Amino acid sequence: MSGHSKFANIKHKKEKNDAAKGKIFTIIGREIAVAVKEGGADPNNNSKLRDVIAKAKANNMPNDTIERGIKKAAGNANAVNYERVTYEGYGPNGIAIIVEALTDNKNRTAANVRSAFTKGNGSVGTQGCVSYMFDRKGQIIVDKEECEMDPDDLMMLALDAGAEDFSEEEDSFEILTDPDSFSQVRQTLEEKGIPMAEAEVTMIPQTYVTLTDEDAVKSLQRTLDLLDEDDDVQNVYHNWEE
């Protein structure tokens, strides 16, 4: 993973999110609603909900907002009708893009996603057309400045908890897990007071693609910006070497 600083991307996203907290809170609010519907309102018995709460806290969502979201979802479990949908496609120069959404109107979301790809000179493809280029992994990023634990001790803590890999970047530590082990590893670090800049199950590209053409970069950025503005879109993964 060297050379691909996820932490730099996180800081970039967080800066954008500070100007658009409503967007990230909407995304997490939907994830809370779905997690409650699928596994109940008690985080102690619902690992998905625990993981979403951790994500909410990493994005500075206030505790009372989190609790309100859980109570609202628990009281209206039957009203939560979000569906998970995934789209795959290509940006300029064959850049691989995966879009994950939670929607209550699949036709609207599909049209918006297709429009975002088209306006950036890309195209939506069939299921599986690019996902084989990515690995689904649990990924935990720890900011070096925030972590007081010795790096070797942190590595052993993570590996003993079930992590697959531990790497040190310039400004952060990256911990990778199998998706099934993610909750256990994240919870172990949380219990030890390790501050996590980001912790989520994500799609990691097996290889990255560099764009040298300025028009291609602008087109791809247009697609990514349009997807970022769509409230239905939860996550966007790509193999562009930014």
C-alpha positions, 0 to 999 in steps of 0.5 A, spaced: 500 500 500 506 504 500 505 510 495 497 510 496 496 514 502 489 513 504 490 518 510 491 524 505 485 522 502 481 522 509 484 528 511 481 531 504 474 528 505 474 531 512 475 538 509 470 537 504 465 534 509 466 540 514 463 544 509 458 539 508 456 535 514 449 534 512 451 530 507 455 525 511 450 525 516 445 523 511 449 517 509 451 515 516 443 516 518 441 511 513 446 506 515 444 507 522 437 506 520 438 499 515 443 496 521 437 497 526 432 494 521 437 488 520 440 487 527 436 491 532 437 497 536 442 494 541 449 496 539 451 490 544 448 485 540 448 488 533 456 489 530 454 492 524 450 498 528 457 498 533 461 499 526 456 505 524 456 508 530 464 508 530 464 511 523 459 516 526 464 518 531 470 518 527 466 523 523 464 528 529 457 526 529 454 528 536 452 523 540 445 525 541 444 525 533 446 518 533 442 516 539 436 520 535 437 516 529 437 509 533 431 511 536 427 513 530 429 507 526 427 502 532 420 506 532 419 506 525 423 499 523 417 498 518 418 505 515 425 503 513 425 501 506 432 503 503 435 498 499 442 496 497 444 497 490 451 497 487 453 500 480 460 498 476 463 502 470 468 506 467 471 513 467 476 516 462 481 511 460 478 505 463 478 508 470 474 503 474 469 505 479 464 502 484 458 506 487 454 503 493 448 506 494 442 506 499 436 508 496 428 508 497 427 509 489 432 505 485 429 508 478 431 515 481 438 513 483 440 509 477 438 515 473 442 519 477 448 515 477 448 514 469 448 521 468 454 522 473 458 517 469 455 520 462 457 527 464 464 525 465 465 521 459 464 515 462 459 509 462 456 504 467 457 497 465 454 490 468 455 487 475 462 484 476 465 488 470 470 492 475 469 489 482 474 483 480 480 489 480 478 490 487 479 486 494 474 487 499 477 489 506 476 491 513 481 498 513 483 501 519 487 508 519 490 510 525 493 518 525 500 517 528 500 524 531 493 521 535 496 515 537 501 514 543 502 506 543 508 504 540 508 502 533 510 494 535 505 494 540 499 496 536 501 492 530 501 486 535 495 488 538 492 488 531 494 482 529 492 478 535 485 481 534 485 478 527 488 483 523 491 480 516 496 486 515 499 492 518 503 497 515 506 504 517 505 510 512 509 517 513 503 520 517 499 514 519 498 506 520 494 502 516 491 495 519 487 491 514 482 485 516 478 480 512 471 483 512 468 478 517 474 479 522 473 487 522 468 488 527 472 484 532 479 488 530 475 495 530 472 493 537 479 491 540 482 497 538 477 501 541 477 498 548 484 500 548 483 507 547 486 507 540 483 513 536 481 511 529 481 516 523 477 511 519 474 504 520 470 501 515 469 495 510 472 498 503 474 496 496 481 496 495 484 497 488 489 491 486 492 496 482 492 504 480 491 507 474 495 514 473 491 519 468 496 524 465 491 527 460 488 534 463 481 533 460 481 526 463 482 528 470 477 534 469 472 529 466 473 524 472 473 529 477 466 531 474 463 524 475 466 523 482 463 530 484 456 529 482 456 522 485 459 525 492 453 530 491 448 525 491 444 523 497 443 516 495 450 514 494 454 512 500 461 510 497 465 511 491 471 506 490 476 507 484 483 505 482 485 512 480 492 514 483 490 521 485 
